[in-house]
Amino acid sequence: MIITIFKLLGALGVFLYGMRVMSEGIQKVAGKKMQSILNYMTANRVVAVLTGFLITGLIQSSSATTVMVVSFVNASLLTLTQAIGVIMGANIGTTVTTWIVSVIGFKFKITAIALPIVGIGLPFMFSKYKKRRDIGDILIGFGLLFLGLMFLKSSVPDIKSNPEVLEFLKNYTELGFISFVIFVGVGSILTVIVQSSSAAMAITVTMAFMGWIGFETAAAIVLGENIGTTVTAYLASIGTSVNARRTARAHFLFNVFGVIWMAFIFRYFTAFILKIAPWNSSLQENLPLNLSLFHTVFNTTNTLICLPFIAQFTKLVEKLVKAKESDLSKEYKLKYISTGLQDTAEMNIQTAKIELIKMALIIEKMFTTFLDVFRNPDKKMGSIVEEVKEMENLTDQMQEEITKFLVECSKEELSERSIMNVNAMMRVVNELENIGDSCYKLMILTERKYDKKIQLHKKAKEEFNDFTALLLEFMGIYKEHLNKHLEKRLLEFAYKLESKINNLRDNLKKAAQKRLQVGADVKSELLYLDLLKHFEHIGDNSLNIAQALRHVY
C-alpha cells in the first residue's frame, strides 16, 4: 500500500514538473505577445473574457492567469471590472488542458507520443540560442506531462483487484445531496494540495477512467476543483492593494456561485451532458471525454450567466472587501506575486514597466511644479515645497520597491530578452530617482531665492526657458518609451539634445563668470550656477535613461 502511494506521488510529481517546465517555456517564448494582448484590452467585457481564455489556453494554467491578473490589478494595469472578465475567461481556458489530457492521454498510447516529443526537444536544450532552449522546454515539458499521466494510470490499482476501495467510496455515493457536497469538498481539498486544478483534474479523470468513481461523482469533484483553484489567487492577494484583494475575492465568489446553481440541477445537467455527447457516452473508455464536456459546458454557461452582471458583481465585491488603513497610507508598496506551480516572472516584468511609467509621471510633475513656481513668485511657497517633498519621498520609496521587485524577477528563469529588460529597468529606476532629487533641490533653491529676495540677472528668465524646453523635450522622449524599445534614431536625437544642453550650460557658465568679474551680485550668480548644475544633472540622467531604453524590448 505504501509503495502504491509513493508511486502515485511520483507519477503526480512527473506530471506537475512537466506542466511547470512547459508553462515556463511558453511564457518565455510567448510572454511578450500575451503582454500585448493585455495592453490592447479595453473595458469591453467580451474582450476581457476572450483575453482570459486565450492566455490560460496558452500557458495551460488558470492559477497562473489569475495570479497574473491579481498582480496587474495591484499595479493598476487592469481595473477590477476588466479583471473579473479575464477571470471568467480563464475558467473556460482551463478546460483546454482537460481536453488535451482526455483526448491524447486516454485515447492514444501515451509513450508513442510522449517519448518522441522529449526526443525532439532534447537537441533544442543544447542550443547556444536561448529561444531555442525555451522551445526545448516546451517540448520536453509537454512530453513529461504525458509520461506523468501514463505513470498515474499505471499506478492507480485495478479496481477488480481492489474491490474494498470501491466499497469505501460506495459509502459516500448514495447519500444524495450530501454526496454532492462531500465530493465538491474532496475536489477543493485535492486542488489546494496539488496547487493545480489541471493536475487535480488529471487525477479525477484517471480515477474515473480506472473505474474508481462514476461520472456523477467525478463531475462533483470537478466542481470542487473550480473552487480549490481560487485559493492560489487568494494567497497571492495577501498584502496587496484593495482592488487586488477584491479581484481574488471575485474569483472565489464567481466559482462558488457556479457550484451553488449547479447543485439545484446537478442530476439533470449531468444527464443532459451524456445525451448531447457526440460519442457513445455509456462506454467506460469515453468517461474522460464526458468529464471534459461537462467541465466546458458548465464553465461556459456560468460565464454567460454572470457576464451581463459584471458591473453589479463589481459593486458587490467592493462592498464585501473594504479598504483598510494600509490602503489609505501614502507609503508605496509593490509586491512580487507568484504561484508555487507556475512562475509568473515574465508577466510581472510588465507590471514593473507600468510602475516605471507612474514614476516618470511623478518626476515630470515635480519638474513642471518647479517651473510654475519659478515663473510665478506670488504663489504660496511653503505648501508647494512640502508637496514636492512628498513626491520626492514617494520616488525614493518607488526606487527601493521597484528595484526589489525587479531583483525578484531576475531570480526566476527568464528569457534572454527579459533579462535585458530587467537590467535596463534597474538602471532606469535609479536615473529617475536621481532626476527626482534634482527637482526637489531646484525647488529648495527657488524657495531660497524668494525668501532672501535674490534677483537674477535680466536675461535669466529667457535663458532658463531655453534650457527647460530642452529638458522637457528629453523627458517626453523617455516617458513615451518606458514600456517599449527605443529606436536608434531616437537615441541619436537624445545625444544631440545632450550636446545642446552641454553647449548651453558652458555658455551660461561663462556668462555668469564674466558678470562676477565686473561686480555682479555674488549670491545671485552662485544661485544661478546651482540651478544650472541641477539642470545639467537632469540632462545627464535623461541621456542615461535613453541609453538604457535602447535595451528594453
C-alpha positions as CSV (number, residue, x, y, z in Angstrom):
1,M,0.0,0.0,0.0
2,I,2.8,2.4,0.9
3,I,4.7,1.6,-2.3
4,T,1.5,2.3,-4.3
5,I,1.1,5.7,-2.6
6,F,4.7,6.7,-3.4
7,K,4.2,5.5,-7.0
8,L,1.1,7.8,-7.2
9,L,3.1,10.7,-5.7
10,G,6.0,10.1,-8.1
11,A,3.6,10.0,-11.1
12,L,2.0,13.2,-9.9
13,G,5.4,14.8,-9.5
14,V,6.4,14.0,-13.1
15,F,3.1,15.4,-14.3
16,L,3.4,18.6,-12.3
17,Y,7.1,19.1,-13.2
18,G,6.2,18.6,-16.9
19,M,3.4,21.2,-16.6
20,R,5.8,23.6,-14.9
21,V,8.5,23.3,-17.5
22,M,6.1,23.5,-20.4
23,S,4.3,26.6,-18.9
24,E,7.6,28.4,-18.2
25,G,8.8,27.7,-21.7
26,I,5.6,29.0,-23.2
27,Q,5.7,32.2,-21.1
28,K,9.3,32.8,-22.2
29,V,8.5,32.3,-25.9
30,A,5.1,34.0,-26.0
31,G,5.2,36.2,-22.9
32,K,5.6,39.4,-25.0
33,K,2.6,38.6,-27.1
34,M,0.5,37.9,-24.0
35,Q,1.6,41.2,-22.6
36,S,0.5,42.9,-25.8
37,I,-2.9,41.2,-25.6
38,L,-3.4,42.7,-22.1
39,N,-2.1,46.1,-23.3
40,Y,-4.8,46.3,-26.0
41,M,-7.6,45.0,-23.8
42,T,-10.4,47.5,-23.2
43,A,-13.2,47.7,-20.7
44,N,-15.3,45.6,-23.1
45,R,-16.3,42.6,-21.1
46,V,-16.4,40.2,-24.0
47,V,-12.8,41.1,-25.0
48,A,-11.8,40.6,-21.3
49,V,-13.3,37.1,-21.3
50,L,-11.6,36.2,-24.6
51,T,-8.3,37.5,-23.2
52,G,-8.6,35.3,-20.1
53,F,-9.5,32.3,-22.3
54,L,-6.6,32.9,-24.7
55,I,-3.9,33.4,-22.1
56,T,-5.0,30.4,-20.0
57,G,-5.2,28.3,-23.1
58,L,-1.6,29.3,-24.0
59,I,0.1,28.9,-20.6
60,Q,-2.1,25.9,-19.6
61,S,-2.8,27.2,-16.1
62,S,-5.8,29.2,-14.8
63,S,-3.9,29.6,-11.5
64,A,-1.0,31.4,-13.3
65,T,-3.5,33.6,-15.2
66,T,-5.5,34.6,-12.1
67,V,-2.3,35.3,-10.1
68,M,-1.1,37.4,-13.0
69,V,-4.4,39.3,-13.1
70,V,-4.1,40.0,-9.3
71,S,-0.6,41.3,-9.9
72,F,-1.8,43.6,-12.8
73,V,-4.7,45.0,-10.7
74,N,-2.3,45.6,-7.9
75,A,-0.2,47.7,-10.4
76,S,-3.3,49.5,-11.7
77,L,-2.8,48.0,-15.1
78,L,-6.3,46.4,-15.1
79,T,-9.5,47.7,-13.5
80,L,-11.5,45.5,-11.2
81,T,-14.2,45.1,-13.9
82,Q,-11.6,44.1,-16.5
83,A,-10.0,41.6,-14.1
84,I,-13.4,39.9,-13.4
85,G,-13.9,39.4,-17.1
86,V,-10.4,38.0,-17.5
87,I,-11.0,35.5,-14.6
88,M,-14.3,34.3,-16.2
89,G,-12.4,33.7,-19.4
90,A,-9.6,31.9,-17.5
91,N,-12.2,29.4,-16.2
92,I,-13.1,28.5,-19.7
93,G,-9.5,28.4,-20.8
94,T,-8.6,25.9,-18.2
95,T,-10.8,23.3,-19.9
96,V,-8.3,23.2,-22.8
97,T,-6.0,21.2,-20.6
98,T,-8.8,18.8,-19.7
99,W,-9.5,18.2,-23.4
100,I,-5.8,17.6,-24.1
101,V,-5.5,15.1,-21.3
102,S,-8.7,13.3,-22.1
103,V,-8.2,13.1,-25.9
104,I,-4.5,12.4,-26.1
105,G,-3.9,10.9,-22.6
106,F,-6.6,8.4,-22.8
107,K,-7.3,7.8,-26.5
108,F,-3.7,7.1,-27.6
109,K,-0.8,5.1,-26.4
110,I,1.0,7.8,-24.5
111,T,4.5,6.5,-24.7
112,A,4.1,6.5,-28.5
113,I,3.7,10.3,-28.3
114,A,5.5,11.4,-25.1
115,L,8.9,9.9,-25.7
116,P,9.3,11.1,-29.3
117,I,8.3,14.6,-28.2
118,V,11.0,14.5,-25.5
119,G,13.4,13.2,-28.1
120,I,12.6,16.1,-30.5
121,G,13.0,18.6,-27.7
122,L,16.4,17.3,-26.4
123,P,18.6,18.8,-29.2
124,F,17.0,22.2,-28.6
125,M,18.2,22.0,-24.9
126,F,21.8,22.1,-26.1
127,S,21.4,25.1,-28.5
128,K,23.5,28.2,-27.8
129,Y,20.4,30.3,-28.5
130,K,18.1,31.0,-25.5
131,K,14.9,31.0,-27.6
132,R,15.6,27.5,-29.0
133,R,16.3,26.2,-25.4
134,D,12.9,27.7,-24.4
135,I,11.3,25.8,-27.3
136,G,13.1,22.7,-26.0
137,D,11.5,23.4,-22.5
138,I,8.0,23.4,-24.1
139,L,8.5,20.1,-25.9
140,I,10.2,18.3,-23.0
141,G,7.6,19.7,-20.6
142,F,4.8,18.5,-22.8
143,G,6.3,15.0,-23.1
144,L,6.9,14.8,-19.3
145,L,3.3,15.9,-18.7
146,F,2.0,12.9,-20.6
147,L,4.6,10.5,-19.2
148,G,3.4,11.6,-15.7
149,L,-0.2,10.8,-16.8
150,M,0.9,7.4,-18.1
151,F,2.6,6.7,-14.7
152,L,-0.6,7.9,-13.0
153,K,-2.8,5.5,-15.0
154,S,-0.4,2.6,-14.3
155,S,0.0,3.4,-10.6
156,V,-3.7,3.5,-9.8
157,P,-4.6,-0.1,-8.7
158,D,-7.1,-2.0,-10.8
159,I,-10.5,-1.9,-9.2
160,K,-11.1,-5.6,-9.9
161,S,-8.1,-6.4,-7.7
162,N,-9.1,-3.9,-5.0
163,P,-12.9,-4.2,-4.5
164,E,-12.5,-2.8,-1.0
165,V,-11.7,0.7,-2.4
166,L,-15.0,0.7,-4.4
167,E,-16.9,-0.4,-1.3
168,F,-15.3,2.5,0.7
169,L,-16.4,5.0,-2.0
170,K,-19.9,3.5,-2.2
171,N,-20.5,4.5,1.4
172,Y,-20.5,8.2,0.2
173,T,-22.0,7.9,-3.2
174,E,-25.6,7.0,-2.2
175,L,-26.3,10.0,0.1
176,G,-28.0,12.2,-2.4
177,F,-27.2,15.9,-1.9
178,I,-24.8,15.2,0.9
179,S,-22.7,13.1,-1.5
180,F,-22.6,16.1,-3.9
181,V,-21.3,18.3,-1.0
182,I,-18.8,15.7,0.1
183,F,-17.2,15.3,-3.4
184,V,-17.2,19.0,-4.1
185,G,-15.2,19.3,-0.9
186,V,-12.9,16.5,-2.0
187,G,-12.2,18.3,-5.2
188,S,-11.5,21.6,-3.4
189,I,-9.1,20.0,-1.0
190,L,-7.4,18.0,-3.7
191,T,-6.7,21.2,-5.8
192,V,-5.4,23.0,-2.7
193,I,-3.0,20.2,-2.0
194,V,-1.6,19.8,-5.5
195,Q,-1.8,23.6,-6.2
196,S,-3.1,23.0,-9.7
197,S,-6.7,22.5,-11.0
198,S,-5.2,20.8,-14.1
199,A,-3.3,18.2,-12.0
200,A,-6.3,17.7,-9.8
201,M,-8.4,17.2,-13.0
202,A,-5.9,14.7,-14.3
203,I,-6.2,12.7,-11.1
204,T,-10.0,12.8,-11.2
205,V,-10.2,11.7,-14.8
206,T,-7.7,8.9,-14.1
207,M,-9.8,7.6,-11.2
208,A,-12.9,7.7,-13.3
209,F,-11.2,6.0,-16.2
210,M,-10.0,3.2,-13.9
211,G,-13.5,2.7,-12.5
212,W,-12.9,4.0,-9.0
213,I,-15.6,6.6,-9.3
214,G,-18.6,7.1,-11.6
215,F,-19.4,10.1,-13.9
216,E,-21.6,12.0,-11.4
217,T,-19.1,11.6,-8.5
218,A,-16.2,12.7,-10.8
219,A,-18.3,15.7,-12.0
220,A,-18.9,16.8,-8.4
221,I,-15.2,16.6,-7.7
222,V,-14.5,18.7,-10.8
223,L,-16.9,21.4,-9.5
224,G,-14.9,21.4,-6.2
225,E,-11.7,21.8,-8.2
226,N,-13.1,25.0,-9.6
227,I,-13.4,26.3,-6.0
228,G,-10.0,25.0,-4.9
229,T,-8.1,26.8,-7.7
230,T,-9.2,30.1,-6.2
231,V,-7.1,29.6,-3.1
232,T,-3.8,30.3,-5.1
233,A,-5.1,33.7,-6.2
234,Y,-6.4,34.5,-2.7
235,L,-3.0,33.7,-1.1
236,A,-1.3,35.9,-3.8
237,S,-3.6,38.8,-2.9
238,I,-2.5,39.0,0.7
239,G,-0.7,42.2,1.3
240,T,-1.7,43.7,-2.0
241,S,-3.9,46.7,-2.8
242,V,-7.6,46.7,-2.0
243,N,-8.5,46.1,-5.7
244,A,-6.2,43.2,-6.0
245,R,-7.8,41.6,-2.9
246,R,-11.2,42.3,-4.5
247,T,-10.1,40.5,-7.6
248,A,-9.2,37.4,-5.7
249,R,-12.5,37.5,-3.8
250,A,-14.4,37.9,-7.1
251,H,-12.7,34.8,-8.4
252,F,-13.8,32.8,-5.4
253,L,-17.4,34.2,-5.4
254,F,-17.8,33.6,-9.2
255,N,-16.8,29.9,-8.9
256,V,-18.8,29.3,-5.7
257,F,-21.9,30.9,-7.4
258,G,-21.5,28.4,-10.3
259,V,-21.4,25.4,-7.9
260,I,-24.5,26.8,-6.0
261,W,-26.8,27.0,-9.0
262,M,-25.4,23.7,-10.3
263,A,-26.3,22.0,-7.0
264,F,-30.0,22.5,-7.8
265,I,-29.9,20.9,-11.3
266,F,-26.9,18.6,-11.0
267,R,-28.5,15.3,-11.8
268,Y,-30.4,16.9,-14.8
269,F,-27.3,18.7,-16.0
270,T,-25.1,15.5,-16.0
271,A,-27.9,13.6,-17.8
272,F,-28.0,16.4,-20.4
273,I,-24.2,16.1,-20.9
274,L,-24.5,12.4,-21.5
275,K,-27.3,13.0,-24.1
276,I,-25.5,15.7,-26.1
277,A,-22.1,13.9,-26.2
278,P,-21.3,13.1,-29.9
279,W,-19.7,9.8,-28.8
280,N,-21.1,6.7,-27.0
281,S,-21.2,8.2,-23.5
282,S,-22.0,4.9,-21.9
283,L,-18.6,3.4,-22.7
284,Q,-16.1,3.5,-19.8
285,E,-13.3,4.5,-22.2
286,N,-15.2,7.7,-23.1
287,L,-15.7,8.8,-19.5
288,P,-12.8,11.2,-19.7
289,L,-14.4,12.9,-22.7
290,N,-17.7,13.1,-20.8
291,L,-16.0,14.9,-18.0
292,S,-14.3,17.3,-20.4
293,L,-17.6,18.1,-22.0
294,F,-19.2,18.6,-18.5
295,H,-16.3,20.9,-17.5
296,T,-16.5,23.0,-20.6
297,V,-20.3,23.4,-20.8
298,F,-20.5,24.2,-17.1
299,N,-17.8,26.9,-17.1
300,T,-19.1,28.4,-20.4
301,T,-22.7,28.5,-19.0
302,N,-21.6,30.0,-15.7
303,T,-19.7,32.8,-17.6
304,L,-22.7,33.5,-19.9
305,I,-25.0,33.8,-16.8
306,C,-22.6,36.2,-15.0
307,L,-21.3,38.2,-18.0
308,P,-24.2,40.7,-18.2
309,F,-23.9,41.4,-14.4
310,I,-20.2,42.2,-14.2
311,A,-21.0,45.8,-13.0
312,Q,-23.3,44.6,-10.2
313,F,-20.8,41.9,-9.3
314,T,-18.0,44.5,-9.1
315,K,-20.2,46.6,-6.7
316,L,-20.9,43.5,-4.5
317,V,-17.2,42.7,-4.2
318,E,-16.4,46.4,-3.4
319,K,-18.9,46.2,-0.5
320,L,-17.6,42.9,0.8
321,V,-13.9,43.9,0.7
322,K,-13.5,47.3,2.4
323,A,-10.3,49.4,2.2
324,K,-8.0,49.1,5.2
325,E,-6.0,51.8,6.8
326,S,-2.9,50.5,5.0
327,D,-4.7,51.1,1.6
328,L,-5.1,54.7,2.5
329,S,-1.5,55.1,3.6
330,K,0.8,57.1,1.3
331,E,3.5,54.6,1.7
332,Y,4.4,52.9,-1.6
333,K,4.5,49.1,-1.8
334,L,4.9,46.8,-4.7
335,K,4.5,43.1,-4.1
336,Y,6.1,40.5,-6.3
337,I,3.4,37.9,-6.9
338,S,3.9,34.3,-7.9
339,T,2.3,30.9,-7.6
340,G,4.1,27.8,-6.4
341,L,3.5,25.8,-9.5
342,Q,3.9,28.2,-12.4
343,D,6.3,31.1,-12.1
344,T,4.9,34.4,-13.5
345,A,8.1,36.4,-13.7
346,E,7.7,37.1,-17.4
347,M,4.2,38.6,-16.7
348,N,5.5,40.5,-13.7
349,I,8.0,42.3,-15.9
350,Q,5.0,44.1,-17.5
351,T,3.9,45.2,-14.0
352,A,7.4,46.8,-13.4
353,K,7.1,48.7,-16.7
354,I,3.8,50.2,-15.6
355,E,5.3,51.3,-12.3
356,L,8.2,53.0,-14.2
357,I,5.7,55.0,-16.2
358,K,4.0,56.1,-13.0
359,M,7.3,57.1,-11.5
360,A,8.2,59.1,-14.7
361,L,4.9,60.9,-14.5
362,I,5.6,61.9,-10.9
363,I,9.0,63.2,-11.8
364,E,7.6,65.2,-14.7
365,K,5.0,66.7,-12.3
366,M,7.8,67.7,-9.9
367,F,9.7,69.4,-12.6
368,T,6.7,71.3,-14.0
369,T,5.7,72.3,-10.5
370,F,9.2,73.8,-10.0
371,L,8.8,75.7,-13.3
372,D,5.4,77.0,-12.4
373,V,6.6,78.4,-9.0
374,F,9.9,79.8,-10.5
375,R,7.9,81.7,-13.1
376,N,5.2,82.8,-10.7
377,P,6.8,84.1,-7.5
378,D,3.4,85.2,-6.0
379,K,2.4,81.5,-5.3
380,K,2.5,80.3,-1.7
381,M,5.8,78.6,-1.4
382,G,5.5,76.6,1.9
383,S,2.7,74.2,0.9
384,I,4.1,73.7,-2.6
385,V,7.6,72.9,-1.4
386,E,6.1,70.4,1.1
387,E,4.1,68.8,-1.8
388,V,7.2,68.4,-3.9
389,K,9.0,66.9,-0.8
390,E,6.3,64.3,-0.5
391,M,6.7,63.5,-4.2
392,E,10.4,63.2,-3.7
393,N,9.9,60.8,-0.8
394,L,7.5,58.8,-2.9
395,T,10.1,58.4,-5.7
396,D,12.6,57.2,-3.1
397,Q,10.2,54.6,-2.0
398,M,9.4,53.6,-5.6
399,Q,13.1,53.2,-6.4
400,E,13.5,50.8,-3.5
401,E,10.3,48.8,-4.1
402,I,10.6,48.6,-7.9
403,T,14.3,47.6,-7.6
404,K,13.4,44.8,-5.1
405,F,10.6,43.7,-7.4
406,L,13.0,43.5,-10.4
407,V,15.5,41.6,-8.3
408,E,12.8,39.0,-7.5
409,C,12.0,38.8,-11.3
410,S,15.7,38.2,-12.0
411,K,15.8,35.2,-9.6
412,E,13.4,33.3,-11.9
413,E,14.2,31.6,-15.2
414,L,13.8,34.4,-17.7
415,S,14.2,34.6,-21.5
416,E,17.3,36.4,-22.8
417,R,15.2,39.4,-23.8
418,S,13.6,39.6,-20.4
419,I,17.0,39.5,-18.6
420,M,17.9,42.5,-20.8
421,N,14.7,44.3,-19.8
422,V,15.2,43.7,-16.1
423,N,18.8,45.0,-16.2
424,A,17.8,48.1,-18.3
425,M,14.8,48.9,-16.0
426,M,17.1,48.7,-12.9
427,R,19.2,51.4,-14.4
428,V,16.2,53.5,-15.5
429,V,14.6,53.5,-12.0
430,N,17.9,54.7,-10.5
431,E,18.2,57.5,-13.0
432,L,14.6,58.5,-12.5
433,E,15.1,58.8,-8.7
434,N,18.2,61.0,-9.4
435,I,16.1,63.3,-11.5
436,G,13.5,63.5,-8.6
437,D,16.3,64.5,-6.3
438,S,17.4,67.3,-8.6
439,C,13.8,68.5,-9.0
440,Y,13.5,68.8,-5.2
441,K,16.8,70.6,-4.9
442,L,15.6,73.0,-7.7
443,M,12.5,73.7,-5.6
444,I,14.7,74.4,-2.5
445,L,16.8,76.8,-4.5
446,T,13.7,78.6,-5.7
447,E,12.4,78.9,-2.1
448,R,15.7,80.4,-1.1
449,K,15.6,82.8,-4.0
450,Y,12.2,84.2,-2.8
451,D,12.9,84.1,0.9
452,K,16.1,86.0,0.5
453,K,14.7,88.2,-2.3
454,I,17.6,87.3,-4.6
455,Q,17.2,88.9,-8.0
456,L,18.7,87.1,-11.0
457,H,20.2,89.0,-14.0
458,K,17.9,90.3,-16.7
459,K,18.4,87.5,-19.3
460,A,18.0,84.7,-16.7
461,K,14.3,84.1,-17.5
462,E,14.9,83.8,-21.2
463,E,17.9,81.5,-20.7
464,F,16.0,79.3,-18.3
465,N,13.1,79.0,-20.8
466,D,15.6,77.7,-23.5
467,F,17.2,75.3,-21.1
468,T,14.0,73.9,-19.6
469,A,12.5,73.5,-23.1
470,L,15.3,71.1,-23.9
471,L,14.8,69.2,-20.7
472,L,11.1,68.8,-21.2
473,E,11.7,67.5,-24.7
474,F,14.2,65.0,-23.2
475,M,11.6,63.9,-20.6
476,G,9.0,63.5,-23.3
477,I,11.2,61.0,-25.2
478,Y,11.9,58.6,-22.4
479,K,8.4,58.9,-20.9
480,E,6.8,57.7,-24.1
481,H,9.3,54.7,-24.4
482,L,9.4,53.4,-20.9
483,N,7.5,50.3,-22.0
484,K,9.0,49.8,-25.4
485,H,12.2,49.7,-27.4
486,L,13.9,53.0,-28.1
487,E,14.8,53.2,-31.8
488,K,18.4,54.1,-32.9
489,R,17.3,57.4,-34.5
490,L,15.7,58.5,-31.2
491,L,18.9,57.6,-29.3
492,E,20.9,59.7,-31.8
493,F,18.4,62.5,-31.3
494,A,18.9,62.2,-27.5
495,Y,22.7,62.5,-28.0
496,K,22.1,65.7,-30.0
497,L,19.8,67.1,-27.2
498,E,22.6,66.3,-24.6
499,S,25.1,68.1,-26.8
500,K,22.8,71.1,-27.0
501,I,22.4,71.1,-23.2
502,N,26.2,70.9,-22.6
503,N,26.9,73.7,-25.0
504,L,24.2,75.9,-23.4
505,R,25.5,75.1,-19.9
506,D,29.1,76.1,-20.9
507,N,27.9,79.3,-22.5
508,L,25.8,80.3,-19.5
509,K,28.5,79.4,-17.0
510,K,31.0,81.6,-18.9
511,A,28.4,84.5,-18.9
512,A,28.0,84.1,-15.2
513,Q,31.8,84.2,-14.6
514,K,32.1,87.4,-16.7
515,R,29.3,89.0,-14.7
516,L,31.1,88.2,-11.4
517,Q,34.3,89.7,-12.8
518,V,32.5,93.0,-13.4
519,G,31.0,93.2,-10.0
520,A,27.6,91.3,-10.3
521,D,25.9,90.2,-7.1
522,V,27.7,87.1,-5.8
523,K,24.6,85.5,-4.1
524,S,22.6,85.9,-7.3
525,E,25.3,84.3,-9.6
526,L,26.0,81.4,-7.2
527,L,22.3,80.6,-7.1
528,Y,22.2,80.8,-10.9
529,L,25.1,78.4,-11.2
530,D,23.5,76.0,-8.7
531,L,20.3,76.0,-10.8
532,L,22.4,75.3,-14.0
533,K,24.2,72.4,-12.2
534,H,20.9,70.6,-11.5
535,F,19.6,71.3,-15.0
536,E,22.8,69.6,-16.3
537,H,22.3,66.6,-13.9
538,I,18.7,66.1,-15.2
539,G,20.1,66.2,-18.8
540,D,22.8,63.6,-18.0
541,N,20.2,61.3,-16.2
542,S,17.8,61.6,-19.2
543,L,20.5,60.5,-21.6
544,N,21.4,57.5,-19.3
545,I,17.7,56.6,-19.4
546,A,17.6,56.8,-23.2
547,Q,20.7,54.6,-23.4
548,A,19.0,52.0,-21.1
549,L,15.8,52.0,-23.1
550,R,17.7,51.0,-26.2
551,H,18.0,47.6,-24.4
552,V,14.3,47.4,-23.5
553,Y,12.0,45.2,-25.7
